Every structure is written in structure tokens, then in C-alpha cells.
Amino acid sequence: MHKSKKAQISDTLSWMVATIIIVLILGVPVFLVKTDMINTHRVNFERVQDTIATKAISGYLLKSYEGLINFEENEKKLSSEEESGIESLLRSLCINGIEGWSLIFLFNEEAIYHKGFYKYSDVGYIVYGEDDWRNYFVSDTKKFDNNFYFDKGENKILFDFYTEGELIKG
Amino acid sequence: MTDKTISVYWFFILFIIASAIVFLVYTLYGAPSDIREIESIFLSEKVADCVSHGGLLTSEGKKMIENGEAANILELCHLTFDSEKVYDWNDDQFFVLITFSELVNSKEPLIVYAGNYNLYTQKAECNLNGMIGDEKFPFCVERTIYSNSETENRGEYYSIQIFTSVKKMNKNA
């Protein structure tokens, strides 16, 4: 049975459109793979905790917690030794592609101390304290969070160490 | 369009779809996955677990400090650096180096290592994969932990730098 010329054109057109759609759908992943926009040879590894950082922080707190825990009695100031200890700790945690770490010191849930150490460029880092940290914001959300709780009498002290993405000046 | 033409066309479409699926599967799964970065991370974590726990040096960590370069990391940390007998590999695809620095008394840093030391001398080439054409490089991890020798008065306070490197460039990259 022969179809009319109009019907033949309509049939051919629908097949051609179907072909173009199929080629486009298949072409997108082929293009992404060929242009290396999808890296097929690398396995991404996402974790919720950085165990090495936890060890570093545990060792540091065990050494320094007497100085830190008496923070309130010392008019909410850390000794220069404790300050430099925190800086070198945060600096050491940044090795190997980790952009930055922050420490927040909470006394009875009130944040009373903040220190951050962030990768600012390919070559430079920036350290800042509680006075100037609001001038910066961080591009990514929190990756790892390490909380350490201490009790001193009725007071609860929390050292909250966490890592975030790249630092951008606001 | 006759039924014969449609049939030929149908086979042509099938051929396109089948070819694309084969190509995608081949490119996505045909090449080996590069897990050397994860191997480096696991190795550094295993070594960190071996030398420090709860902020204190373990007995293995203390033995390393006592014995210095003579300490056998592989035995103390239950590690094996054996690799497959392929290419010209000779169990030389891994390296670990631990630097113990006593911070309070500023003693000379103590270095203990195991594996292929050449990987440490090529440290500048670490993690450059994909940056210089198709050339392949080892994956390395360098992290620092802190640990105390004693619970009472914390004893000596160490900064422990752990460097690990995994080569395996011929096979996994």
C-alpha cells in the first residue's frame, strides 16, 4: 500500500528528528569524556572527618589545655606561647591541598575566641583573629568539624576546630 | 518512505546507539582507576595511628624515637610494601618518612623512614598529574600531628611530620 507524498514526508521528518535527538543525547556524554570534562581515571574520595587533624588537635590540646582552660581567668587573653601554638597548629593542618582551618573557643556556648588560618593565594596564607574575621567569607561550606569538650566546674568549654573552603575578602 | 527503507534506517540507528554505548563504556571503565592518592592518605593515616593515640605517643612511636634510623617502621606498624611483580617493579613503589621534632627542648629532629628513598628525593614532582601533558607522577601526602610522651605533665611534646608517597605510575595512572 502506497502512502501519499505528504505522509511520506511527515514519516521521514519524524525519523530524522528522532535521529538528531538520539545523536545529541549520546553526543553530550561522549563530548564530555573526550574533552576530559569528566575525569574517568580518578576516584573521588569524600570523607566526613579528617583523622590526622583529629590526632594533631588531640595532641595539641593535651599539651595546652591548662593554658586554654584558664582563658577566662586570664581576662580572656591567651599567652603569646598559646597564641603561637594555635597558629602553628592551624598552619600545619593546612598541608596538602586543605584550604584552611578555624578554631572557635566557646565558653558556656558563647564564642569568645576565634582564630583562622587560610590559604589566600597559591603562595600565601593569611592568619586572622576575632577582631577581623568578619571581613572575610569562605567560599565553601564546612568540610570537617572536630569538637573537643572540657568541663571546668560548672562551666563548659568547647574547642571547635573546622576546615572550610577558600577565603575571599569581603 | 517504504518499509525496506525504514528497516535499513532502523539498523543505522541501532548501530549509532550501540557504537556510542560501547565507546562510553570503554572510555569510562576501560582505563584503570587511579587510586594512588587514596593509598597515600590511607598509608599516612595508618602511620599516624601507629605512632600516636589520644594525643600520646604509642609504644611503637616511642620505640622509633629510641631506635632512630634503625627502627623498622614496617614491622612496628604492621605494614608491607610488597607490590605486584609487574613491569620492573621491585617492591619499591611506596615510601614513608616520619620526622619527630621535639618542640619544647628543640632537639635535633629525628628521621625514620621505610621504602624507596628515591621517592623522597623526587618530592618536587609529587601530585603533578595532569599538569604537564600526559606525564605521570607519584602521589604524596604530607601531614603533621602533635603528640606527648607522657600523660603526667605531658612529658616531651613532639611535632610529628608524616610524608608518604605512592609511585605505581605504569599501572594505575
Interface residues (C-beta under 8 A of the other chain):
Chain A: K3 Q8 D11 T12 W15 A18 T19 I22 V23 L26 G27 P29 V30 V33 K34 T40 H41 R42 V43 F45 T51 I52 K55 A56 S58 G59 Y60 L61 L62 K63 L89 S92 L93 I95 N96
Chain B: M1 I6 Y9 I13 I16 I17 A20 I21 F23 L24 T27 L28 Y29 A31 P32 S33 D34 I35 E37 I38 I41 S44 E45 A48 D49 S52 H53 G54 G55 L56 V141 E142 R143 T144 I145 Y146 S147 N148 R154 Y157 Y158 S159 I162 A173
